């Protein structure tokens, strides 16, 4: 979660881990506005969600290849997190999105 204002520019760096045997070619990024308010003394809370912007068919890093069948489910959570951190360090081209 991150708070941004209208007109703010976001630089999003992507890392990918693919623990399946299926190739993932692209993803979608959404900026979602979440609003919560409370009505009167009865504390009736309402929530609303709106998608402000969507970037579809965003290509993933070329290193996000599927695992071989022998590797699926065998990486520890610590190893997966280390892998994603290294992927973020290697990737120097962020996706830029302006909040509408």
GROMACS elastic network, one bead per residue, 0.5 to 0.9 nm:
[ bonds ]
;  ai    aj funct       b0    kb
    4     7     6  0.86560   500
    4     8     6  0.63756   500
    4     9     6  0.85801   500
    4    10     6  0.84015   500
    4    99     6  0.76238   500
    5     8     6  0.55545   500
    5     9     6  0.89642   500
    5    99     6  0.69368   500
    5   100     6  0.86685   500
    6     9     6  0.88011   500
    6    98     6  0.79997   500
    6    99     6  0.52090   500
    6   100     6  0.55362   500
    7    98     6  0.58616   500
    7    99     6  0.50702   500
    7   100     6  0.58895   500
    8    97     6  0.83859   500
    8    98     6  0.57069   500
    8    99     6  0.54645   500
    8   100     6  0.82283   500
    9    96     6  0.67470   500
    9    97     6  0.57261   500
    9    99     6  0.63754   500
   10    95     6  0.79611   500
   10    96     6  0.55824   500
   10    97     6  0.51683   500
   10    98     6  0.61823   500
   10    99     6  0.75716   500
   11    94     6  0.55883   500
   11    95     6  0.56494   500
   11    97     6  0.66562   500
   11    98     6  0.89693   500
   12    93     6  0.88520   500
   12    94     6  0.51722   500
   12    95     6  0.50386   500
   12    96     6  0.63496   500
   12    97     6  0.78601   500
   13    88     6  0.66747   500
   13    91     6  0.72620   500
   13    92     6  0.77225   500
   13    93     6  0.71088   500
   13    95     6  0.64158   500
   13    96     6  0.89994   500
   14    60     6  0.75517   500
   14    61     6  0.76171   500
   14    87     6  0.81299   500
   14    88     6  0.64466   500
   14    91     6  0.75028   500
   14    93     6  0.87809   500
   14    94     6  0.71183   500
   14    95     6  0.79537   500
   15    60     6  0.80413   500
   15    61     6  0.72453   500
   15    64     6  0.82470   500
   15    83     6  0.88132   500
   15    84     6  0.55433   500
   15    85     6  0.75073   500
   15    86     6  0.84852   500
   15    87     6  0.53979   500
   15    88     6  0.52303   500
   15    89     6  0.89195   500
   15    91     6  0.77560   500
   16    60     6  0.72781   500
   16    61     6  0.71027   500
   16    63     6  0.78193   500
   16    64     6  0.55581   500
   16    65     6  0.88686   500
   16    83     6  0.85950   500
   16    84     6  0.62371   500
   16    87     6  0.71606   500
   16    88     6  0.85280   500
   17    63     6  0.86659   500
   17    64     6  0.60361   500
   17    65     6  0.80344   500
   17    66     6  0.84931   500
   17    80     6  0.72146   500
   17    81     6  0.89026   500
   17    83     6  0.74446   500
   17    84     6  0.64682   500
   17    87     6  0.87641   500
   18    21     6  0.79152   500
   18    22     6  0.81181   500
   18    23     6  0.79684   500
   18    24     6  0.76312   500
   18    64     6  0.61152   500
   18    65     6  0.63997   500
   18    66     6  0.54545   500
   18    67     6  0.66613   500
   19    22     6  0.85842   500
   19    65     6  0.89297   500
   19    66     6  0.65599   500
   19    67     6  0.57903   500
   19    68     6  0.89366   500
   19    71     6  0.78949   500
   19    72     6  0.56511   500
   19    73     6  0.66781   500
   19    74     6  0.88835   500
   19    75     6  0.83532   500
   20    23     6  0.78763   500
   20    66     6  0.56959   500
   20    67     6  0.57772   500
   20    68     6  0.80960   500
   20    69     6  0.81225   500
   20    71     6  0.87877   500
   20    72     6  0.59902   500
   20    73     6  0.80960   500
   21    65     6  0.85852   500
   21    67     6  0.52146   500
   21    68     6  0.61166   500
   21    69     6  0.62889   500
   21    71     6  0.89802   500
   21    72     6  0.71460   500
   22    65     6  0.82498   500
   22    66     6  0.54938   500
   22    67     6  0.79060   500
   23    64     6  0.80687   500
   23    65     6  0.60519   500
   23    66     6  0.52019   500
   23    67     6  0.88153   500
   24    27     6  0.79265   500
   24    60     6  0.78500   500
   24    64     6  0.74800   500
   24    65     6  0.73628   500
   24    66     6  0.75215   500
   25    57     6  0.82964   500
   25    58     6  0.84415   500
   25    59     6  0.63351   500
   25    60     6  0.63756   500
   25    64     6  0.85269   500
   25    65     6  0.88986   500
   26    56     6  0.80809   500
   26    57     6  0.51686   500
   26    58     6  0.50784   500
   26    60     6  0.54590   500
   27    55     6  0.85415   500
   27    56     6  0.65712   500
   27    57     6  0.55515   500
   27    58     6  0.52056   500
   27    59     6  0.67159   500
   27    60     6  0.70715   500
   28    54     6  0.69600   500
   28    55     6  0.55821   500
   28    57     6  0.58916   500
   28    58     6  0.60493   500
   29    53     6  0.82884   500
   29    54     6  0.57307   500
   29    55     6  0.51813   500
   29    56     6  0.66043   500
   29    57     6  0.88471   500
   29    58     6  0.77779   500
   30    51     6  0.65595   500
   30    52     6  0.74328   500
   30    53     6  0.56747   500
   30    55     6  0.63856   500
   30    56     6  0.84923   500
   31    50     6  0.85395   500
   31    51     6  0.59056   500
   31    52     6  0.55146   500
   31    53     6  0.52074   500
   31    54     6  0.64661   500
   31    55     6  0.88786   500
   31    97     6  0.89980   500
   31    99     6  0.75775   500
   32    49     6  0.66332   500
   32    50     6  0.55952   500
   32    52     6  0.57288   500
   32    53     6  0.73839   500
   32    54     6  0.88175   500
   33    48     6  0.80974   500
   33    49     6  0.56176   500
   33    50     6  0.51256   500
   33    51     6  0.62424   500
   33    52     6  0.65218   500
   34    47     6  0.72815   500
   34    48     6  0.59181   500
   34    50     6  0.67307   500
   34    51     6  0.89294   500
   35    46     6  0.82168   500
   35    47     6  0.56754   500
   35    48     6  0.52724   500
   35    49     6  0.64995   500
   35    50     6  0.86875   500
   36    45     6  0.69331   500
   36    46     6  0.56479   500
   36    48     6  0.65554   500
   37    44     6  0.83739   500
   37    45     6  0.56751   500
   37    46     6  0.55069   500
   37    47     6  0.66950   500
   37    48     6  0.89797   500
   38    41     6  0.85423   500
   38    42     6  0.85243   500
   38    43     6  0.56027   500
   38    44     6  0.54896   500
   38    46     6  0.63647   500
   39    42     6  0.69714   500
   39    43     6  0.58234   500
   39    44     6  0.52274   500
   39    45     6  0.63361   500
   39    46     6  0.78992   500
   40    43     6  0.60661   500
   40    44     6  0.71820   500
   41    44     6  0.79620   500
   42    45     6  0.89476   500
   51    54     6  0.71242   500
   52    99     6  0.75710   500
   52   100     6  0.66767   500
   53    97     6  0.86233   500
   53    98     6  0.87349   500
   53    99     6  0.72666   500
   53   100     6  0.70725   500
   55    58     6  0.67871   500
   55    97     6  0.84343   500
   58    95     6  0.88477   500
   59    62     6  0.84898   500
   60    63     6  0.81619   500
   60    64     6  0.67082   500
   61    64     6  0.57089   500
   61    65     6  0.88379   500
   61    87     6  0.86067   500
   61    91     6  0.78619   500
   62    65     6  0.70722   500
   63    87     6  0.81415   500
   66    72     6  0.89483   500
   67    70     6  0.78017   500
   67    71     6  0.57726   500
   67    72     6  0.59974   500
   68    71     6  0.53804   500
   68    72     6  0.66456   500
   69    72     6  0.55501   500
   70    73     6  0.86053   500
   70    74     6  0.80875   500
   71    74     6  0.55348   500
   71    75     6  0.72926   500
   72    75     6  0.75912   500
   73    76     6  0.82251   500
   75    78     6  0.81453   500
   75    79     6  0.61029   500
   75    80     6  0.63894   500
   76    79     6  0.51580   500
   76    80     6  0.62633   500
   76    81     6  0.87125   500
   77    80     6  0.50206   500
   77    81     6  0.61679   500
   77    82     6  0.85882   500
   78    81     6  0.52066   500
   78    82     6  0.61965   500
   78    83     6  0.86036   500
   79    82     6  0.50764   500
   79    83     6  0.61090   500
   79    84     6  0.87474   500
   80    83     6  0.50483   500
   80    84     6  0.63497   500
   80    85     6  0.87261   500
   81    84     6  0.51717   500
   81    85     6  0.62168   500
   81    86     6  0.86818   500
   82    85     6  0.51326   500
   82    86     6  0.62346   500
   82    87     6  0.85756   500
   83    86     6  0.52565   500
   83    87     6  0.61864   500
   83    88     6  0.87772   500
   84    88     6  0.62120   500
   84    89     6  0.86800   500
   85    88     6  0.51398   500
   85    89     6  0.63384   500
   85    90     6  0.88117   500
   86    89     6  0.50526   500
   86    90     6  0.63059   500
   86    91     6  0.87469   500
   87    90     6  0.52175   500
   87    91     6  0.62721   500
   88    91     6  0.52517   500
   88    92     6  0.78783   500
   89    92     6  0.73709   500
   91    94     6  0.76704   500
